[in-house]
Amino acid sequence: MSETPPVRSSLSERDREQGSHLADVALVALERGCLAFGGPAAHIAMLREEVLVRRNWLSEQEFLDLLGITNLIPGPNSTEMVILCSYRRAGWLGLLVGGILFIFPAAAIVLA
């Protein structure tokens, strides 16, 4: 007599975890994009507090490594940091969601 394989749910554990990480990234990026004022130095300080202290997404060394990378490439450091932290948390989709939701509030204000 052969055993029947277990029934699989529609979402695997990995898919649920990815969705949870993506929701975290979306919330952090949108909050920083809407509420963070003071320029890149202030944004990065607030981002550090959020991803290191509150959410424990990265270690101090990982955060500093990402900050070093953003200082090597041209562009706004705070935006690059949000995008890189989002990528580390939720992969390529996190990179897109984090970047869009961080940039959108400022872009909408300027367009208005």
Residue pairs with C-beta under 8 A, 6 or more apart in sequence:
11 19
18 90
18 91
18 93
21 89
21 90
21 94
22 90
22 93
22 94
22 97
24 55
24 57
24 89
24 90
25 86
25 89
25 90
25 94
25 97
25 98
26 97
26 98
26 101
28 47
28 50
28 51
28 55
28 82
28 85
28 86
28 98
29 82
29 86
29 97
29 98
29 99
29 100
29 101
29 102
30 101
30 102
30 104
30 105
31 50
32 43
32 46
32 47
32 50
32 82
32 102
33 82
33 101
33 102
33 103
33 104
33 105
33 106
34 105
36 42
36 43
36 46
36 47
36 78
39 78
40 76
40 77
40 78
43 78
43 81
43 82
44 67
44 77
44 78
44 81
47 78
47 81
47 82
47 85
48 63
51 57
51 58
51 63
51 85
51 89
52 58
52 59
52 60
52 63
57 85
57 88
57 89
58 66
58 85
58 88
62 88
63 85
66 81
66 84
66 85
66 88
67 77
67 81
69 80
69 84
70 77
70 80
70 81
70 84
71 77
73 80
79 99
79 102
79 103
82 98
82 99
82 102
83 95
83 98
83 99
83 102
84 95
85 98
86 94
86 95
86 97
86 98
86 99
87 94
87 95
87 98
88 94
89 98
90 97
90 98
